[in-house]
Amino acid sequence: MYGYTGMGWGMIFGWILGVFALIVIVWLIVKAVNYSSHSQNDDDKSALDVLKKRFAEGDISREEYEEMKKIIES
């Protein structure tokens, strides 16, 4: 009837919406995986590891490092 084959603007927007939804889902999965991997890495570090990193990055002096290390180890 009237030569309508079912292909029209609704079909085009449906495909666009589907692709957009798929991109959003993949993006959310990637964000969730990255978040969980970062939080696990932070929890696995001991206080001494954090102290060593701060000293290596120059955030604290050698004296501060030695003093804090004594406190942690006691």
Chimera marker file (.cmm) of the C-alpha trace (Angstrom):
<marker_set name="trace">
<marker id="1" x="0.000" y="0.000" z="0.000" r="1" g="1" b="0" radius="0.5"/>
<marker id="2" x="1.473" y="3.349" z="-1.076" r="1" g="1" b="0" radius="0.5"/>
<marker id="3" x="4.828" y="1.664" z="-1.827" r="1" g="1" b="0" radius="0.5"/>
<marker id="4" x="6.091" y="1.852" z="1.760" r="1" g="1" b="0" radius="0.5"/>
<marker id="5" x="8.759" y="-0.810" z="2.312" r="1" g="1" b="0" radius="0.5"/>
<marker id="6" x="9.437" y="-0.236" z="5.996" r="1" g="1" b="0" radius="0.5"/>
<marker id="7" x="12.707" y="1.619" z="5.463" r="1" g="1" b="0" radius="0.5"/>
<marker id="8" x="12.436" y="5.209" z="6.567" r="1" g="1" b="0" radius="0.5"/>
<marker id="9" x="13.622" y="7.762" z="9.068" r="1" g="1" b="0" radius="0.5"/>
<marker id="10" x="12.566" y="5.574" z="11.980" r="1" g="1" b="0" radius="0.5"/>
<marker id="11" x="14.832" y="2.784" z="10.787" r="1" g="1" b="0" radius="0.5"/>
<marker id="12" x="17.792" y="5.142" z="10.343" r="1" g="1" b="0" radius="0.5"/>
<marker id="13" x="17.364" y="6.715" z="13.775" r="1" g="1" b="0" radius="0.5"/>
<marker id="14" x="16.936" y="3.265" z="15.279" r="1" g="1" b="0" radius="0.5"/>
<marker id="15" x="20.349" y="2.222" z="13.966" r="1" g="1" b="0" radius="0.5"/>
<marker id="16" x="21.951" y="5.444" z="15.175" r="1" g="1" b="0" radius="0.5"/>
<marker id="17" x="20.390" y="5.039" z="18.610" r="1" g="1" b="0" radius="0.5"/>
<marker id="18" x="21.521" y="1.410" z="18.771" r="1" g="1" b="0" radius="0.5"/>
<marker id="19" x="25.117" y="2.261" z="17.870" r="1" g="1" b="0" radius="0.5"/>
<marker id="20" x="25.132" y="5.110" z="20.389" r="1" g="1" b="0" radius="0.5"/>
<marker id="21" x="23.775" y="2.810" z="23.119" r="1" g="1" b="0" radius="0.5"/>
<marker id="22" x="26.452" y="0.217" z="22.315" r="1" g="1" b="0" radius="0.5"/>
<marker id="23" x="29.204" y="2.856" z="22.548" r="1" g="1" b="0" radius="0.5"/>
<marker id="24" x="27.868" y="4.056" z="25.911" r="1" g="1" b="0" radius="0.5"/>
<marker id="25" x="27.725" y="0.502" z="27.281" r="1" g="1" b="0" radius="0.5"/>
<marker id="26" x="31.295" y="-0.252" z="26.185" r="1" g="1" b="0" radius="0.5"/>
<marker id="27" x="32.489" y="3.054" z="27.659" r="1" g="1" b="0" radius="0.5"/>
<marker id="28" x="30.807" y="2.283" z="31.006" r="1" g="1" b="0" radius="0.5"/>
<marker id="29" x="32.399" y="-1.175" z="31.133" r="1" g="1" b="0" radius="0.5"/>
<marker id="30" x="35.851" y="0.273" z="30.425" r="1" g="1" b="0" radius="0.5"/>
<marker id="31" x="35.395" y="2.918" z="33.128" r="1" g="1" b="0" radius="0.5"/>
<marker id="32" x="34.279" y="0.295" z="35.658" r="1" g="1" b="0" radius="0.5"/>
<marker id="33" x="37.246" y="-1.960" z="34.919" r="1" g="1" b="0" radius="0.5"/>
<marker id="34" x="39.719" y="0.933" z="35.168" r="1" g="1" b="0" radius="0.5"/>
<marker id="35" x="38.188" y="2.130" z="38.428" r="1" g="1" b="0" radius="0.5"/>
<marker id="36" x="38.359" y="-1.289" z="40.051" r="1" g="1" b="0" radius="0.5"/>
<marker id="37" x="41.952" y="-1.884" z="38.944" r="1" g="1" b="0" radius="0.5"/>
<marker id="38" x="43.084" y="1.489" z="40.352" r="1" g="1" b="0" radius="0.5"/>
<marker id="39" x="41.367" y="0.965" z="43.678" r="1" g="1" b="0" radius="0.5"/>
<marker id="40" x="42.896" y="-2.504" z="44.091" r="1" g="1" b="0" radius="0.5"/>
<marker id="41" x="46.395" y="-1.187" z="43.402" r="1" g="1" b="0" radius="0.5"/>
<marker id="42" x="46.049" y="1.500" z="46.079" r="1" g="1" b="0" radius="0.5"/>
<marker id="43" x="44.798" y="-0.998" z="48.671" r="1" g="1" b="0" radius="0.5"/>
<marker id="44" x="47.708" y="-3.390" z="48.072" r="1" g="1" b="0" radius="0.5"/>
<marker id="45" x="50.359" y="-0.820" z="49.008" r="1" g="1" b="0" radius="0.5"/>
<marker id="46" x="51.734" y="-0.873" z="52.517" r="1" g="1" b="0" radius="0.5"/>
<marker id="47" x="52.583" y="2.270" z="54.448" r="1" g="1" b="0" radius="0.5"/>
<marker id="48" x="56.273" y="1.628" z="53.813" r="1" g="1" b="0" radius="0.5"/>
<marker id="49" x="55.655" y="1.374" z="50.064" r="1" g="1" b="0" radius="0.5"/>
<marker id="50" x="53.870" y="4.723" z="50.090" r="1" g="1" b="0" radius="0.5"/>
<marker id="51" x="56.694" y="6.241" z="52.136" r="1" g="1" b="0" radius="0.5"/>
<marker id="52" x="59.320" y="4.922" z="49.713" r="1" g="1" b="0" radius="0.5"/>
<marker id="53" x="57.380" y="6.346" z="46.785" r="1" g="1" b="0" radius="0.5"/>
<marker id="54" x="57.097" y="9.766" z="48.425" r="1" g="1" b="0" radius="0.5"/>
<marker id="55" x="60.840" y="9.770" z="49.127" r="1" g="1" b="0" radius="0.5"/>
<marker id="56" x="61.674" y="8.684" z="45.574" r="1" g="1" b="0" radius="0.5"/>
<marker id="57" x="59.487" y="11.429" z="44.125" r="1" g="1" b="0" radius="0.5"/>
<marker id="58" x="61.176" y="14.044" z="46.334" r="1" g="1" b="0" radius="0.5"/>
<marker id="59" x="58.081" y="14.853" z="48.397" r="1" g="1" b="0" radius="0.5"/>
<marker id="60" x="59.972" y="14.322" z="51.662" r="1" g="1" b="0" radius="0.5"/>
<marker id="61" x="63.594" y="14.720" z="52.733" r="1" g="1" b="0" radius="0.5"/>
<marker id="62" x="65.916" y="11.927" z="53.834" r="1" g="1" b="0" radius="0.5"/>
<marker id="63" x="65.495" y="12.916" z="57.491" r="1" g="1" b="0" radius="0.5"/>
<marker id="64" x="61.716" y="12.836" z="57.229" r="1" g="1" b="0" radius="0.5"/>
<marker id="65" x="61.924" y="9.480" z="55.460" r="1" g="1" b="0" radius="0.5"/>
<marker id="66" x="64.125" y="7.941" z="58.165" r="1" g="1" b="0" radius="0.5"/>
<marker id="67" x="61.941" y="9.312" z="60.967" r="1" g="1" b="0" radius="0.5"/>
<marker id="68" x="58.703" y="8.057" z="59.408" r="1" g="1" b="0" radius="0.5"/>
<marker id="69" x="60.287" y="4.695" z="58.605" r="1" g="1" b="0" radius="0.5"/>
<marker id="70" x="61.227" y="4.203" z="62.277" r="1" g="1" b="0" radius="0.5"/>
<marker id="71" x="57.652" y="5.001" z="63.303" r="1" g="1" b="0" radius="0.5"/>
<marker id="72" x="56.181" y="2.556" z="60.768" r="1" g="1" b="0" radius="0.5"/>
<marker id="73" x="58.548" y="-0.284" z="61.652" r="1" g="1" b="0" radius="0.5"/>
<marker id="74" x="58.017" y="0.015" z="65.409" r="1" g="1" b="0" radius="0.5"/>
<link id1="1" id2="2" r="1" g="1" b="0" radius="0.2"/>
<link id1="2" id2="3" r="1" g="1" b="0" radius="0.2"/>
<link id1="3" id2="4" r="1" g="1" b="0" radius="0.2"/>
<link id1="4" id2="5" r="1" g="1" b="0" radius="0.2"/>
<link id1="5" id2="6" r="1" g="1" b="0" radius="0.2"/>
<link id1="6" id2="7" r="1" g="1" b="0" radius="0.2"/>
<link id1="7" id2="8" r="1" g="1" b="0" radius="0.2"/>
<link id1="8" id2="9" r="1" g="1" b="0" radius="0.2"/>
<link id1="9" id2="10" r="1" g="1" b="0" radius="0.2"/>
<link id1="10" id2="11" r="1" g="1" b="0" radius="0.2"/>
<link id1="11" id2="12" r="1" g="1" b="0" radius="0.2"/>
<link id1="12" id2="13" r="1" g="1" b="0" radius="0.2"/>
<link id1="13" id2="14" r="1" g="1" b="0" radius="0.2"/>
<link id1="14" id2="15" r="1" g="1" b="0" radius="0.2"/>
<link id1="15" id2="16" r="1" g="1" b="0" radius="0.2"/>
<link id1="16" id2="17" r="1" g="1" b="0" radius="0.2"/>
<link id1="17" id2="18" r="1" g="1" b="0" radius="0.2"/>
<link id1="18" id2="19" r="1" g="1" b="0" radius="0.2"/>
<link id1="19" id2="20" r="1" g="1" b="0" radius="0.2"/>
<link id1="20" id2="21" r="1" g="1" b="0" radius="0.2"/>
<link id1="21" id2="22" r="1" g="1" b="0" radius="0.2"/>
<link id1="22" id2="23" r="1" g="1" b="0" radius="0.2"/>
<link id1="23" id2="24" r="1" g="1" b="0" radius="0.2"/>
<link id1="24" id2="25" r="1" g="1" b="0" radius="0.2"/>
<link id1="25" id2="26" r="1" g="1" b="0" radius="0.2"/>
<link id1="26" id2="27" r="1" g="1" b="0" radius="0.2"/>
<link id1="27" id2="28" r="1" g="1" b="0" radius="0.2"/>
<link id1="28" id2="29" r="1" g="1" b="0" radius="0.2"/>
<link id1="29" id2="30" r="1" g="1" b="0" radius="0.2"/>
<link id1="30" id2="31" r="1" g="1" b="0" radius="0.2"/>
<link id1="31" id2="32" r="1" g="1" b="0" radius="0.2"/>
<link id1="32" id2="33" r="1" g="1" b="0" radius="0.2"/>
<link id1="33" id2="34" r="1" g="1" b="0" radius="0.2"/>
<link id1="34" id2="35" r="1" g="1" b="0" radius="0.2"/>
<link id1="35" id2="36" r="1" g="1" b="0" radius="0.2"/>
<link id1="36" id2="37" r="1" g="1" b="0" radius="0.2"/>
<link id1="37" id2="38" r="1" g="1" b="0" radius="0.2"/>
<link id1="38" id2="39" r="1" g="1" b="0" radius="0.2"/>
<link id1="39" id2="40" r="1" g="1" b="0" radius="0.2"/>
<link id1="40" id2="41" r="1" g="1" b="0" radius="0.2"/>
<link id1="41" id2="42" r="1" g="1" b="0" radius="0.2"/>
<link id1="42" id2="43" r="1" g="1" b="0" radius="0.2"/>
<link id1="43" id2="44" r="1" g="1" b="0" radius="0.2"/>
<link id1="44" id2="45" r="1" g="1" b="0" radius="0.2"/>
<link id1="45" id2="46" r="1" g="1" b="0" radius="0.2"/>
<link id1="46" id2="47" r="1" g="1" b="0" radius="0.2"/>
<link id1="47" id2="48" r="1" g="1" b="0" radius="0.2"/>
<link id1="48" id2="49" r="1" g="1" b="0" radius="0.2"/>
<link id1="49" id2="50" r="1" g="1" b="0" radius="0.2"/>
<link id1="50" id2="51" r="1" g="1" b="0" radius="0.2"/>
<link id1="51" id2="52" r="1" g="1" b="0" radius="0.2"/>
<link id1="52" id2="53" r="1" g="1" b="0" radius="0.2"/>
<link id1="53" id2="54" r="1" g="1" b="0" radius="0.2"/>
<link id1="54" id2="55" r="1" g="1" b="0" radius="0.2"/>
<link id1="55" id2="56" r="1" g="1" b="0" radius="0.2"/>
<link id1="56" id2="57" r="1" g="1" b="0" radius="0.2"/>
<link id1="57" id2="58" r="1" g="1" b="0" radius="0.2"/>
<link id1="58" id2="59" r="1" g="1" b="0" radius="0.2"/>
<link id1="59" id2="60" r="1" g="1" b="0" radius="0.2"/>
<link id1="60" id2="61" r="1" g="1" b="0" radius="0.2"/>
<link id1="61" id2="62" r="1" g="1" b="0" radius="0.2"/>
<link id1="62" id2="63" r="1" g="1" b="0" radius="0.2"/>
<link id1="63" id2="64" r="1" g="1" b="0" radius="0.2"/>
<link id1="64" id2="65" r="1" g="1" b="0" radius="0.2"/>
<link id1="65" id2="66" r="1" g="1" b="0" radius="0.2"/>
<link id1="66" id2="67" r="1" g="1" b="0" radius="0.2"/>
<link id1="67" id2="68" r="1" g="1" b="0" radius="0.2"/>
<link id1="68" id2="69" r="1" g="1" b="0" radius="0.2"/>
<link id1="69" id2="70" r="1" g="1" b="0" radius="0.2"/>
<link id1="70" id2="71" r="1" g="1" b="0" radius="0.2"/>
<link id1="71" id2="72" r="1" g="1" b="0" radius="0.2"/>
<link id1="72" id2="73" r="1" g="1" b="0" radius="0.2"/>
<link id1="73" id2="74" r="1" g="1" b="0" radius="0.2"/>
</marker_set>
